[in-house]
Amino acid sequence: MIHYALRCECGHSFESWFQSSNAYESQRKRHLVTCPSCDSAKVEKAIMAPRLAAKSTKTAPEAVASPDHSATASPLAMAPQAQELAAKLRELREHVEKNAENVGHRFPNEARKIHYGDSEQRAIYGQATAEETRSLLEEGVEVMPLPILPDERN
């Protein structure tokens, strides 16, 4: 796993984990890496100092010692409620992918065509920027962004 400091075109800084540098590049090219503040997909790696730890200070990834010396869950572990929500969101995404046509980056245009009766009524999904989504909603086109879960970004 690789931890990157990222920055969007608006200057917002955030961090994310990726399985590899190739995974980051692949997801960035497919506009899957987006800023949590403004939803911009124009994201670049920011300068980041490496984190080095001496052998004597390393802790096991499963647990982190708190000041009272009791073990706490790793920051990467999800609470049961978050796991349940993630499972339901995964189930929703699978349902959409199984029952709708993937129109990719043509989504905004296809959604408009369906809305205005220029194309047959059907279920579709695909990619749209935050600005494209706002524009569709302002026009009255019913769309719903599907969240990308953390494990889908890795």
Helices and strands as residue ranges (DSSP letters): E 2-8, E 13-18, H 21-29, E 43-45, G 55-57, E 63-65, E 71-73, H 80-99, E 101-104, H 107-115, E 124-126, H 130-139, H 150-153
